[in-house]
């Protein structure tokens, strides 16, 4: 029995980082609390940096898994090398690990499920989102743009022994296409929970003004576009001269060149925890707007825990429809109306213990 699981994520395990890092940190905490040992995949542990005739490895991958693809020799060579490196690296890990927890299906990491199964390892897929449905993402096999390579992602995910999604919507989609998927919603790790509950206590004694907090991770293209959309909407449609729109979040400095001339709009950029706490305590509500995408926004359950009302567009509200304190708007007119409403204080979300137990049971069964 190999009692240590191998982890692979595009993100560092950081409860204070961006959404991807928070999700990875959540999974780390669940495993730690259950006493399950973890080791992170090191792509350079086997020191493979080149491969002669790599295109042949690419052909082997395509033929072995029945993947239909028309690639140039250059693209096939690149694909073959990336597959070969992952396969040999996982062969190394398979001597001490029987289970891979695979979170990152972005770009060439799409190959991890194939390489793991080809070396005899079991795989639990925990995709942070369905990459093939995210606008702007392209297939590594065919070069197709999203959403036209969804079947390719389904085939990659089908290599997994078990799947856990962060959103109900993705769980439904995968089930409709014949892949059994469980649901593991995001829940803030312990140090973040304490921080958020402290904010909740302080907000109880705070008189809400007319401060609006527009937040998001602008490094995510759907979020960048959504934030810019709401900044322009505020500038053109909100007539209250005393209203203030505070814009902040990871990489939001990139919005500066696009801001309209409006003294009511204040760009803060990335904030420290102390600055974030001050903003969350003083704002009337937090405004989130994201163009249609997949996954689930980690900020929403965090804001619920902090007792901050949330105004969010329907496309971004995944997992959080019909929840008190989460005001979902359907269009711009509805958004304007919602901004005039007395928004409810959300209840703190309950820990998803049932889903965590299902996840741990699956891990223990597959690691045996």
NORPE-V423723 format. One record per residue. N is the residue number from 0. RES is the residue in three letters. SS is DSSP state (helix for helix, strand for strand, loop for the rest). Layout:
n->[N & N]
res->[RES & RES]
ss->[SS & SS]
This chain:
n->[0 & 1 & 2 & 3 & 4 & 5 & 6 & 7 & 8 & 9 & 10 & 11 & 12 & 13 & 14 & 15 & 16 & 17 & 18 & 19 & 20 & 21 & 22 & 23 & 24 & 25 & 26 & 27 & 28 & 29 & 30 & 31 & 32 & 33 & 34 & 35 & 36 & 37 & 38 & 39 & 40 & 41 & 42 & 43 & 44 & 45 & 46 & 47 & 48 & 49 & 50 & 51 & 52 & 53 & 54 & 55 & 56 & 57 & 58 & 59 & 60 & 61 & 62 & 63 & 64 & 65 & 66 & 67 & 68 & 69 & 70 & 71 & 72 & 73 & 74 & 75 & 76 & 77 & 78 & 79 & 80 & 81 & 82 & 83 & 84 & 85 & 86 & 87 & 88 & 89 & 90 & 91 & 92 & 93 & 94 & 95 & 96 & 97 & 98 & 99 & 100 & 101 & 102 & 103 & 104 & 105 & 106 & 107 & 108 & 109 & 110 & 111 & 112 & 113 & 114 & 115 & 116 & 117 & 118 & 119 & 120 & 121 & 122 & 123 & 124 & 125 & 126 & 127 & 128 & 129 & 130 & 131 & 132 & 133 & 134 & 135 & 136 & 137 & 138 & 139 & 140 & 141 & 142 & 143 & 144 & 145 & 146 & 147 & 148 & 149 & 150 & 151 & 152 & 153 & 154 & 155 & 156 & 157 & 158 & 159 & 160 & 161 & 162 & 163 & 164 & 165 & 166 & 167 & 168 & 169 & 170 & 171 & 172 & 173 & 174 & 175 & 176 & 177 & 178 & 179 & 180 & 181 & 182 & 183 & 184 & 185 & 186 & 187 & 188 & 189 & 190 & 191 & 192 & 193 & 194 & 195 & 196 & 197 & 198 & 199 & 200 & 201 & 202 & 203 & 204 & 205 & 206 & 207 & 208 & 209 & 210 & 211 & 212 & 213 & 214 & 215 & 216 & 217 & 218 & 219 & 220 & 221 & 222 & 223 & 224 & 225 & 226 & 227 & 228 & 229 & 230 & 231 & 232 & 233 & 234 & 235 & 236 & 237 & 238 & 239 & 240 & 241 & 242 & 243 & 244 & 245 & 246 & 247 & 248 & 249 & 250 & 251 & 252 & 253 & 254 & 255 & 256 & 257 & 258 & 259 & 260 & 261 & 262 & 263 & 264 & 265 & 266 & 267 & 268 & 269 & 270 & 271 & 272 & 273 & 274 & 275 & 276 & 277 & 278 & 279 & 280 & 281 & 282 & 283 & 284 & 285 & 286 & 287 & 288 & 289 & 290 & 291 & 292 & 293 & 294 & 295 & 296 & 297 & 298 & 299 & 300 & 301 & 302 & 303 & 304 & 305 & 306 & 307 & 308 & 309 & 310 & 311 & 312 & 313 & 314 & 315 & 316 & 317 & 318 & 319 & 320 & 321 & 322 & 323 & 324 & 325 & 326 & 327 & 328 & 329 & 330 & 331 & 332 & 333 & 334 & 335 & 336 & 337 & 338 & 339 & 340 & 341 & 342 & 343 & 344 & 345 & 346 & 347 & 348 & 349 & 350 & 351 & 352 & 353 & 354 & 355 & 356 & 357 & 358 & 359 & 360 & 361 & 362 & 363 & 364 & 365 & 366 & 367]
res->[UNK & UNK & UNK & UNK & UNK & UNK & UNK & UNK & UNK & UNK & UNK & UNK & UNK & UNK & UNK & UNK & UNK & UNK & UNK & UNK & UNK & UNK & UNK & UNK & UNK & UNK & UNK & UNK & UNK & UNK & UNK & UNK & UNK & UNK & UNK & UNK & UNK & UNK & UNK & UNK & UNK & UNK & UNK & UNK & UNK & UNK & UNK & UNK & UNK & UNK & UNK & UNK & UNK & UNK & UNK & UNK & UNK & UNK & UNK & UNK & UNK & UNK & UNK & UNK & UNK & UNK & UNK & UNK & UNK & UNK & UNK & UNK & UNK & UNK & UNK & UNK & UNK & UNK & UNK & UNK & UNK & UNK & UNK & UNK & UNK & UNK & UNK & UNK & UNK & UNK & UNK & UNK & UNK & UNK & UNK & UNK & UNK & UNK & UNK & UNK & UNK & UNK & UNK & UNK & UNK & UNK & UNK & UNK & UNK & UNK & UNK & UNK & UNK & UNK & UNK & UNK & UNK & UNK & UNK & UNK & UNK & UNK & UNK & UNK & UNK & UNK & UNK & UNK & UNK & UNK & UNK & UNK & UNK & UNK & UNK & UNK & UNK & UNK & UNK & UNK & UNK & UNK & UNK & UNK & UNK & UNK & UNK & UNK & UNK & UNK & UNK & UNK & UNK & UNK & UNK & UNK & UNK & UNK & UNK & UNK & UNK & UNK & UNK & UNK & UNK & UNK & UNK & UNK & UNK & UNK & UNK & UNK & UNK & UNK & UNK & UNK & UNK & UNK & UNK & UNK & UNK & UNK & UNK & UNK & UNK & UNK & UNK & UNK & UNK & UNK & UNK & UNK & UNK & UNK & UNK & UNK & UNK & UNK & UNK & UNK & UNK & UNK & UNK & UNK & UNK & UNK & UNK & UNK & UNK & UNK & UNK & UNK & UNK & UNK & UNK & UNK & UNK & UNK & UNK & UNK & UNK & UNK & UNK & UNK & UNK & UNK & UNK & UNK & UNK & UNK & UNK & UNK & UNK & UNK & UNK & UNK & UNK & UNK & UNK & UNK & UNK & UNK & UNK & UNK & UNK & UNK & UNK & UNK & UNK & UNK & UNK & UNK & UNK & UNK & UNK & UNK & UNK & UNK & UNK & UNK & UNK & UNK & UNK & UNK & UNK & UNK & UNK & UNK & UNK & UNK & UNK & UNK & UNK & UNK & UNK & UNK & UNK & UNK & UNK & UNK & UNK & UNK & UNK & UNK & UNK & UNK & UNK & UNK & UNK & UNK & UNK & UNK & UNK & UNK & UNK & UNK & UNK & UNK & UNK & UNK & UNK & UNK & UNK & UNK & UNK & UNK & UNK & UNK & UNK & UNK & UNK & UNK & UNK & UNK & UNK & UNK & UNK & UNK & UNK & UNK & UNK & UNK & UNK & UNK & UNK & UNK & UNK & UNK & UNK & UNK & UNK & UNK & UNK & UNK & UNK & UNK & UNK & UNK & UNK & UNK & UNK & UNK & UNK & UNK & UNK & UNK & UNK & UNK & UNK & UNK & UNK & UNK & UNK & UNK & UNK & UNK & UNK & UNK & UNK & UNK & UNK & UNK & UNK & UNK & UNK & UNK & UNK & UNK]
ss->[loop & loop & loop & strand & strand & strand & strand & strand & loop & loop & loop & loop & loop & loop & loop & loop & loop & loop & helix & helix & helix & helix & helix & helix & helix & helix & helix & helix & helix & helix & helix & helix & helix & loop & loop & loop & strand & strand & strand & strand & loop & loop & loop & loop & loop & loop & loop & loop & loop & loop & loop & loop & loop & helix & helix & helix & helix & helix & helix & helix & helix & helix & helix & helix & loop & loop & loop & loop & loop & loop & loop & loop & helix & helix & helix & helix & helix & helix & helix & helix & helix & helix & helix & helix & helix & helix & helix & helix & helix & helix & helix & helix & helix & loop & loop & loop & loop & loop & strand & strand & strand & strand & loop & loop & loop & loop & helix & helix & helix & helix & helix & helix & helix & helix & helix & helix & helix & helix & loop & loop & loop & strand & strand & strand & strand & loop & loop & loop & loop & loop & helix & helix & helix & loop & loop & loop & loop & strand & loop & loop & loop & loop & loop & loop & strand & loop & loop & loop & loop & helix & helix & helix & helix & helix & helix & helix & helix & loop & loop & loop & loop & strand & strand & strand & strand & loop & loop & helix & helix & helix & helix & helix & helix & helix & helix & helix & loop & loop & loop & loop & loop & strand & strand & loop & loop & loop & loop & loop & loop & helix & helix & helix & helix & helix & helix & helix & helix & helix & helix & helix & helix & helix & helix & loop & loop & loop & loop & loop & loop & loop & strand & strand & strand & strand & strand & loop & loop & loop & loop & loop & helix & helix & helix & helix & helix & helix & helix & helix & helix & helix & helix & helix & helix & helix & helix & helix & helix & loop & loop & loop & loop & loop & loop & strand & strand & strand & strand & strand & loop & loop & loop & helix & helix & helix & helix & helix & helix & helix & loop & loop & loop & loop & loop & loop & strand & strand & strand & strand & strand & loop & loop & loop & helix & helix & helix & helix & helix & helix & helix & helix & helix & helix & loop & loop & strand & strand & strand & strand & loop & loop & loop & loop & loop & loop & loop & loop & loop & helix & helix & helix & helix & helix & helix & helix & helix & helix & loop & loop & loop & strand & strand & strand & strand & helix & helix & helix & loop & loop & loop & loop & loop & loop & loop & loop & loop & strand & strand & strand & strand & loop & loop & helix & helix & helix & helix & helix & helix & helix & helix & helix & loop & loop & loop & loop & loop & loop & loop & loop & loop & loop & loop & loop & helix & helix & helix & helix & helix & helix & helix & helix & helix & helix & helix & helix & helix & helix & helix & loop]
